[in-house]
């Protein structure tokens, strides 16, 4: 199909982008276009203006900033996946990004665009949630920071305001002792996750001292498996870990659709969480 008519603006600075968005309540940001363009083509979105932020240098790159890694919103999935900084200090992001769609989409799609789209089936929202990232945004009113726990509001809805641009995401460095793994169950290699699990585990004295677990496609937003995290604290590898991971689907609200029923998603969450935690903890 052909998209509905719209104006196209390509600003030369972040300030101009914020002005263009503030001037039109029906405007949309165009980044990599891998999520927005299909919606336009199917006429599921009707923006009156597209503000193309693809050439803004303020939004590009991956940066080591001491206690955290800053990933620009316009960094492509491929750039993030191959970044030495990401692989050294937040490898969970690289692991998950390598599973996003296919190489063609990873070369065009952007880190910030995937997160701003706020699809609960996406890989990156659950990962950033587990790593307790902080979203940095800009508008004509200035800059603000939004913790990941507050960023995802509902299905395809984020805390971004109408005239606000996502600048990038701060990912805290967790330091030594942490292990990471991403598990994803999907129909085909390029498909969305039926369920995805992002696990970060810190071991000490032969047991799990701390665990962070983010779940994809287990509700209208990505969620933390808080019950499983609590059960894993001080757990020894073996039956204690298995029992804790049985709580992975607690307090979730997965949907039933053509790909899986809700009870099957709960089963997958338990199984995949156990696999991800064991792998992150370095257990065969």
Secondary structure, DSSP 8 states (H G I E B T S, - for coil): ------EEE--SSHHHHHHHHHT-TTEEEESS-TTHHHHHHTTS---SEEEE-TT-GGG--EEE-SSEEEEETT-BHHHHHH-HHHHHH-HHHHHHHTTSS-HHHHHH-BHHHHHHHT-TT-HHHHHHHHTT-EEEEEETTEEEEEEHHHHEEETTEES--TT-EEEEEEEE---TTEEEEEEEE-SSTTS--SEEEEEEEEEETTEEEEEEEEEESSSSS-EE-HHHHHHHTTEETTHHHHHHHTTTTTT------SS--HHHHHHHHHHHHHHHHHHHTT--
